[in-house]
Amino acid sequence: MSATTSADGGAALPAIGRKRLFAVLGGLYLAQSIPSYLFVAALPPILREVGVSRTAIGSMSILLLPLVIKFIWAPWVDRIRPFARAHRAGWVVITQIGVIAAILALIAVGPTQVGWIIAIGFVASLLISTQDIATDGYAAKYLPEADRPIGNAIQGGSIAFGVVIGGTLGLVLYAQIGWTGMLLVIAALSLLPLIAAAMMRESDPVPAPHAPRPSIRAFLKRPEARQILWIALIYRASEGLVKAMEGAYLVDAGVPLTQIGYLSGLSATTAGLGGSILAAWMVKTRGLGFVLALLGGLRTLCFLLFAGHALGVVSGAWPLFGAAGFQTLIRYMEIVALYSLFMAVTTSDQPGTDFTILACAQLLVYLGGSMMAGKLADTLGYGWLFSIATAISAVAVLATVRMLAATASGRKAEA
């Protein structure tokens, strides 16, 4: 039975297990997406409806902090095996059980207790972040180079279903059966993806006593890794400003919660499935530079439309729905392009650490914008908030294009 190898020569899964690998990745990414979008997609509109301030809602962006700093403990996830025969699978099982317990703990809190919601959500975010290190490390280690766009498209599709279950279904359930019923159903559905953990197959050898340990320093020593790190830091610098206030703006614009839920669900399903497949095809045929430039430009136009609507230049609900839906499409396509770029510089010795550093970098600026979004909206208004995001997005796209061109030129010169 032949075996594939990763780009840097590390061992990968047997070729016969390719479809199994895709199925496992789909389940693993769904496992972390359901609770994630309960917190970031369903809860903010619910809190706004019960009278929570926009500033308080914006402060919920602190839940993204573990996703930004998880690179600190990523080397330990690469090093430690929770169970003798289950390295990354062990991490998935332990963290998912903890996340389900956190969802159930929200039942005793209620939708108006923002402080408790943030505290419980922070614990859940720590667990989800640790699970993400294990899942991304598994994907980066075992996906052959040619299958990386496909693997990341599967991730995008799984996230889409996570939005539908944790976000859309969460909002609909809340409207129909209330807070407790919604949380019980979401917790029950979060059990199902654990089947993927049982299907995981790993070939990680037990490291030798004096073998180099996974570390952040090992990543930073590599010039090609540092080049991609800069791109990760600037490309998504504007998105947090818009995403953190998107749900609140729709509520304040008079859109009912049910319509917001269906809008997010429909756009997520269409974008997550179709957009991820389209992005995978574009990456393989047109290259990462072209795809990132195109998506960044379209994202800037969506932000401009939001600004125009908030300033009264554009009227009506349908332009707003179109911008929100198309923006969702862009985000899912970005996942495929950016994560394929990140996987290109991971090593088999520390795949979770390498990928996590880059994923944290692109979330760092996203978190900064998200945390400022509510205050800016309260102080300056939605129009100025979305206008600032539009300008930042345009500058970031131009900078990214120039850096990718410089990187390509440097590689040609070395060749």
C-alpha positions as CSV (number, residue, x, y, z in Angstrom):
1,M,0.0,0.0,0.0
2,S,1.6,3.3,-1.1
3,A,1.9,6.3,1.1
4,T,1.8,10.0,0.3
5,T,4.2,12.5,1.8
6,S,3.9,16.1,2.8
7,A,5.7,18.9,1.0
8,D,8.7,18.8,3.3
9,G,9.0,15.0,3.2
10,G,7.0,14.1,6.3
11,A,5.0,11.0,6.5
12,A,1.3,11.3,5.5
13,L,-1.7,9.0,5.5
14,P,-1.9,6.0,3.1
15,A,-3.3,7.0,-0.3
16,I,-6.2,4.7,0.2
17,G,-7.3,6.8,3.2
18,R,-7.7,10.0,1.1
19,K,-11.5,10.1,1.2
20,R,-11.5,9.1,4.9
21,L,-9.2,12.0,5.6
22,F,-11.5,14.5,3.9
23,A,-14.5,13.1,5.9
24,V,-12.6,13.3,9.1
25,L,-11.5,16.9,8.4
26,G,-15.1,17.9,7.7
27,G,-16.3,16.5,11.0
28,L,-13.4,18.0,13.0
29,Y,-14.0,21.5,11.6
30,L,-17.8,21.2,12.2
31,A,-17.1,20.2,15.8
32,Q,-15.4,23.5,16.6
33,S,-17.7,25.6,14.3
34,I,-21.0,24.9,16.0
35,P,-20.2,26.4,19.4
36,S,-18.0,29.1,17.9
37,Y,-20.9,30.5,15.8
38,L,-23.4,30.1,18.7
39,F,-21.2,32.8,20.5
40,V,-20.3,35.1,17.6
41,A,-23.4,34.8,15.3
42,A,-26.4,33.9,17.5
43,L,-25.7,35.6,20.8
44,P,-24.9,39.2,19.7
45,P,-28.4,39.8,18.0
46,I,-30.1,38.1,20.9
47,L,-28.4,40.3,23.4
48,R,-29.2,43.4,21.4
49,E,-32.9,42.5,21.3
50,V,-33.1,42.2,25.1
51,G,-31.5,45.7,25.4
52,V,-27.8,45.1,25.8
53,S,-25.7,48.1,24.7
54,R,-23.6,48.0,21.5
55,T,-20.5,48.7,23.6
56,A,-21.2,45.6,25.7
57,I,-21.8,43.5,22.6
58,G,-18.6,44.7,21.1
59,S,-16.8,43.7,24.3
60,M,-17.7,40.1,23.6
61,S,-15.0,40.2,21.0
62,I,-12.7,39.4,23.9
63,L,-13.8,35.8,23.3
64,L,-11.5,35.8,20.2
65,L,-8.5,36.4,22.4
66,P,-7.7,32.7,22.9
67,L,-7.8,32.3,19.1
68,V,-5.1,35.0,18.9
69,I,-2.8,33.8,21.6
70,K,-3.1,30.1,21.1
71,F,0.3,30.0,19.5
72,I,1.7,30.2,23.0
73,W,0.6,26.7,23.9
74,A,0.5,25.3,20.4
75,P,4.0,23.7,20.8
76,W,2.6,21.7,23.8
77,V,-0.3,20.3,21.7
78,D,2.3,19.2,19.1
79,R,4.4,17.6,21.9
80,I,1.9,16.0,24.4
81,R,-0.2,12.9,23.7
82,P,-3.3,12.9,26.0
83,F,-3.6,9.2,25.3
84,A,-0.9,6.7,24.2
85,R,-2.5,5.9,20.9
86,A,-4.3,9.1,20.2
87,H,-2.3,12.3,19.8
88,R,-4.4,14.9,18.2
89,A,-7.6,12.8,18.4
90,G,-7.2,12.9,22.2
91,W,-7.1,16.6,22.3
92,V,-10.3,16.8,20.1
93,V,-12.2,14.5,22.5
94,I,-11.2,16.2,25.7
95,T,-11.8,19.8,24.4
96,Q,-15.2,19.0,22.8
97,I,-16.6,17.5,25.9
98,G,-15.5,20.6,27.8
99,V,-17.1,22.9,25.2
100,I,-20.5,21.1,25.5
101,A,-20.3,21.5,29.3
102,A,-19.8,25.3,28.8
103,I,-22.8,25.5,26.5
104,L,-24.9,23.8,29.1
105,A,-23.6,26.2,31.8
106,L,-25.1,29.1,29.9
107,I,-28.6,27.8,30.8
108,A,-28.2,29.1,34.4
109,V,-27.1,32.5,33.2
110,G,-29.8,34.0,30.9
111,P,-29.3,36.4,28.0
112,T,-28.9,39.6,30.0
113,Q,-26.0,38.6,32.1
114,V,-23.2,39.7,29.8
115,G,-20.5,39.3,32.3
116,W,-21.3,35.6,33.0
117,I,-21.8,35.0,29.3
118,I,-18.3,36.4,28.5
119,A,-16.7,34.4,31.3
120,I,-18.3,31.1,30.2
121,G,-17.6,31.9,26.6
122,F,-14.0,32.6,27.4
123,V,-13.5,29.1,28.8
124,A,-15.2,27.7,25.8
125,S,-13.0,29.7,23.5
126,L,-9.9,28.4,25.3
127,L,-11.1,24.8,24.6
128,I,-12.1,25.5,21.0
129,S,-8.7,27.2,20.4
130,T,-6.8,24.2,21.7
131,Q,-8.9,21.9,19.6
132,D,-8.2,24.0,16.6
133,I,-4.5,23.6,17.1
134,A,-4.9,19.9,17.0
135,T,-7.2,19.9,14.0
136,D,-5.1,22.3,11.9
137,G,-2.0,20.4,12.8
138,Y,-3.6,17.2,11.6
139,A,-4.7,18.8,8.3
140,A,-1.3,20.5,7.7
141,K,0.6,17.2,8.4
142,Y,-1.5,14.8,6.4
143,L,-2.9,16.8,3.5
144,P,-0.6,16.4,0.4
145,E,0.3,19.7,-1.2
146,A,-2.1,19.1,-4.2
147,D,-5.0,18.5,-1.8
148,R,-4.5,21.5,0.4
149,P,-7.1,23.7,-1.5
150,I,-9.6,20.8,-1.3
151,G,-8.9,20.3,2.4
152,N,-9.4,24.0,3.1
153,A,-12.5,24.1,0.9
154,I,-13.9,21.3,3.1
155,Q,-13.0,23.4,6.1
156,G,-15.0,26.3,4.6
157,G,-18.0,24.1,3.9
158,S,-17.9,22.7,7.5
159,I,-17.8,26.2,8.9
160,A,-20.8,27.0,6.7
161,F,-22.8,24.2,8.4
162,G,-21.5,25.4,11.7
163,V,-22.9,28.8,11.0
164,V,-26.3,27.3,10.1
165,I,-26.4,25.1,13.2
166,G,-24.8,27.4,15.8
167,G,-25.9,30.7,14.3
168,T,-29.0,30.4,12.2
169,L,-30.6,27.5,14.0
170,G,-29.6,29.1,17.3
171,L,-31.6,32.3,16.5
172,V,-34.6,30.4,15.2
173,L,-34.6,28.1,18.2
174,Y,-34.4,31.1,20.6
175,A,-37.4,32.7,18.9
176,Q,-39.4,29.5,19.0
177,I,-38.4,27.7,22.3
178,G,-36.4,30.2,24.3
179,W,-32.9,30.4,25.8
180,T,-32.8,27.0,27.6
181,G,-34.3,25.0,24.7
182,M,-31.9,26.6,22.2
183,L,-28.8,25.7,24.4
184,L,-30.0,22.1,25.0
185,V,-30.4,21.5,21.3
186,I,-27.1,23.1,20.3
187,A,-25.3,21.1,23.0
188,A,-26.8,17.8,21.8
189,L,-25.9,18.6,18.2
190,S,-22.3,19.3,19.3
191,L,-21.9,15.7,20.4
192,L,-22.3,14.3,16.8
193,P,-19.0,15.5,15.4
194,L,-17.1,13.5,18.0
195,I,-17.6,10.6,15.6
196,A,-14.8,12.2,13.5
197,A,-12.3,11.9,16.3
198,A,-12.9,8.1,16.4
199,M,-12.1,8.0,12.7
200,M,-8.8,9.8,12.9
201,R,-5.7,7.8,12.0
202,E,-2.2,9.1,13.0
203,S,1.3,7.9,12.3
204,D,3.2,10.2,14.7
205,P,6.3,8.4,16.0
206,V,7.2,8.8,19.6
207,P,9.9,11.5,19.5
208,A,13.4,10.6,20.6
209,P,14.5,11.9,24.0
210,H,16.9,14.5,22.6
211,A,14.9,15.4,19.4
212,P,14.3,19.1,18.8
213,R,11.0,20.2,20.4
214,P,8.3,22.1,18.6
215,S,8.8,25.8,19.3
216,I,7.9,29.3,18.1
217,R,11.6,30.0,17.7
218,A,12.0,27.2,15.2
219,F,9.2,28.8,13.1
220,L,10.8,32.3,13.2
221,K,14.2,31.1,12.1
222,R,12.8,30.3,8.6
223,P,12.8,33.3,6.2
224,E,9.9,32.0,4.1
225,A,7.8,31.6,7.3
226,R,8.5,35.2,8.3
227,Q,7.4,36.5,4.8
228,I,4.0,34.8,5.1
229,L,3.7,36.1,8.6
230,W,3.7,39.7,7.4
231,I,0.9,39.0,4.9
232,A,-1.1,37.3,7.7
233,L,-0.8,40.4,9.8
234,I,-2.1,42.9,7.2
235,Y,-4.6,41.2,4.9
236,R,-7.6,41.0,7.3
237,A,-6.9,44.2,9.2
238,S,-10.3,45.8,8.4
239,E,-12.8,42.9,8.8
240,G,-13.3,43.0,12.5
241,L,-14.6,46.5,12.4
242,V,-17.5,45.4,10.2
243,K,-18.2,41.9,11.4
244,A,-18.4,42.8,15.0
245,M,-21.2,45.3,14.4
246,E,-22.9,43.6,11.4
247,G,-25.6,41.9,13.4
248,A,-26.2,44.9,15.6
249,Y,-26.5,47.2,12.6
250,L,-29.1,44.9,10.9
251,V,-31.1,45.0,14.2
252,D,-30.9,48.8,14.4
253,A,-31.9,49.0,10.7
254,G,-35.1,47.3,11.6
255,V,-34.4,43.8,10.3
256,P,-36.1,41.1,12.4
257,L,-34.0,38.4,14.2
258,T,-35.5,35.6,12.1
259,Q,-34.6,37.4,8.9
260,I,-31.1,38.0,10.1
261,G,-30.9,34.3,11.0
262,Y,-32.1,33.1,7.6
263,L,-29.9,35.7,5.9
264,S,-26.8,34.4,7.6
265,G,-27.8,30.8,7.1
266,L,-28.6,31.1,3.4
267,S,-25.5,33.2,2.6
268,A,-23.3,30.9,4.8
269,T,-24.6,27.7,3.1
270,T,-24.2,29.2,-0.4
271,A,-20.9,30.8,0.3
272,G,-19.4,28.1,2.4
273,L,-20.1,25.3,-0.1
274,G,-20.0,27.1,-3.4
275,G,-17.5,29.7,-2.5
276,S,-15.1,27.3,-1.0
277,I,-15.2,25.1,-4.1
278,L,-14.8,28.1,-6.3
279,A,-11.8,29.4,-4.3
280,A,-10.1,26.0,-4.4
281,W,-10.5,25.9,-8.2
282,M,-9.2,29.5,-8.5
283,V,-6.2,28.9,-6.3
284,K,-5.2,25.9,-8.4
285,T,-5.8,27.6,-11.8
286,R,-5.0,31.3,-11.1
287,G,-2.6,31.3,-8.1
288,L,-2.8,32.6,-4.6
289,G,-1.7,36.2,-5.5
290,F,-4.5,36.7,-8.0
291,V,-7.2,35.2,-5.7
292,L,-6.2,37.3,-2.6
293,A,-6.1,40.5,-4.7
294,L,-9.5,39.8,-6.2
295,L,-11.1,38.9,-2.9
296,G,-9.6,41.9,-1.1
297,G,-10.9,44.3,-3.8
298,L,-14.4,42.8,-3.6
299,R,-14.4,43.0,0.2
300,T,-13.6,46.7,0.0
301,L,-16.6,47.3,-2.2
302,C,-18.9,45.5,0.3
303,F,-17.6,47.6,3.1
304,L,-18.2,50.7,0.9
305,L,-21.8,49.6,0.4
306,F,-22.4,49.2,4.1
307,A,-21.0,52.7,4.6
308,G,-23.2,54.1,1.9
309,H,-26.3,52.5,3.5
310,A,-25.4,53.8,7.0
311,L,-24.8,57.3,5.6
312,G,-28.1,57.3,3.7
313,V,-26.5,57.3,0.3
314,V,-27.9,53.9,-0.4
315,S,-31.4,53.0,0.7
316,G,-33.5,49.8,1.0
317,A,-32.9,46.4,2.6
318,W,-31.8,44.5,-0.5
319,P,-28.5,46.3,-1.1
320,L,-27.7,45.7,2.5
321,F,-28.6,42.0,2.3
322,G,-26.5,41.7,-0.9
323,A,-23.5,43.3,0.7
324,A,-23.8,41.1,3.8
325,G,-24.2,37.9,1.8
326,F,-21.4,38.7,-0.6
327,Q,-19.1,39.6,2.2
328,T,-19.8,36.2,3.7
329,L,-18.8,34.6,0.3
330,I,-15.6,36.5,0.4
331,R,-14.7,35.4,3.9
332,Y,-15.1,31.7,3.0
333,M,-13.0,32.1,-0.1
334,E,-10.3,33.9,1.9
335,I,-10.2,30.8,4.2
336,V,-9.2,28.6,1.3
337,A,-6.6,31.0,-0.1
338,L,-5.0,32.1,3.1
339,Y,-4.9,28.7,4.8
340,S,-3.4,27.1,1.6
341,L,-0.7,29.8,1.8
342,F,-0.1,29.0,5.5
343,M,0.1,25.3,5.0
344,A,2.8,25.8,2.3
345,V,5.2,26.8,5.1
346,T,4.4,24.2,7.7
347,T,6.8,21.4,8.7
348,S,5.9,17.9,9.6
349,D,7.7,18.2,12.9
350,Q,5.5,21.0,14.3
351,P,2.6,21.5,11.9
352,G,0.2,22.7,14.5
353,T,2.6,25.3,15.8
354,D,3.6,26.6,12.4
355,F,0.0,26.9,11.2
356,T,-1.3,28.3,14.5
357,I,1.3,31.2,14.5
358,L,0.0,32.3,11.1
359,A,-3.6,31.8,12.0
360,C,-3.1,33.8,15.2
361,A,-1.4,36.7,13.3
362,Q,-4.3,37.2,11.0
363,L,-6.8,37.1,13.9
364,L,-4.7,39.6,15.9
365,V,-5.7,42.6,13.8
366,Y,-9.3,41.2,13.4
367,L,-9.6,41.1,17.2
368,G,-8.3,44.6,17.5
369,G,-10.9,45.9,15.1
370,S,-13.7,43.9,16.7
371,M,-12.9,45.3,20.1
372,M,-13.0,48.9,18.9
373,A,-16.0,48.5,16.7
374,G,-18.7,49.0,19.3
375,K,-17.1,52.0,20.8
376,L,-16.5,53.6,17.4
377,A,-20.2,52.9,16.4
378,D,-21.4,54.5,19.7
379,T,-19.0,57.5,19.3
380,L,-18.9,58.2,15.6
381,G,-21.9,56.3,14.2
382,Y,-22.2,53.3,11.8
383,G,-21.4,55.5,8.8
384,W,-17.9,56.5,10.0
385,L,-17.2,53.0,11.3
386,F,-17.8,51.4,7.9
387,S,-16.0,54.2,6.1
388,I,-12.9,53.7,8.2
389,A,-13.1,49.9,7.5
390,T,-13.3,50.6,3.7
391,A,-10.2,52.7,3.7
392,I,-8.2,50.2,5.8
393,S,-9.3,47.4,3.5
394,A,-8.2,49.2,0.4
395,V,-4.7,50.0,1.8
396,A,-4.2,46.4,3.1
397,V,-5.0,44.9,-0.3
398,L,-2.5,47.1,-2.1
399,A,0.2,46.3,0.5
400,T,-0.5,42.5,0.2
401,V,-0.3,42.6,-3.6
402,R,3.1,44.4,-3.4
403,M,4.4,41.9,-0.8
404,L,3.4,38.9,-2.8
405,A,5.0,40.3,-5.9
406,A,8.2,41.0,-4.0
407,T,8.2,37.5,-2.6
408,A,7.7,36.0,-6.0
409,S,10.5,38.1,-7.4
410,G,12.8,36.9,-4.6
411,R,12.1,33.3,-5.3
412,K,12.8,33.8,-9.0
413,A,16.1,35.5,-8.2
414,E,17.1,32.6,-6.0
415,A,16.2,30.1,-8.7
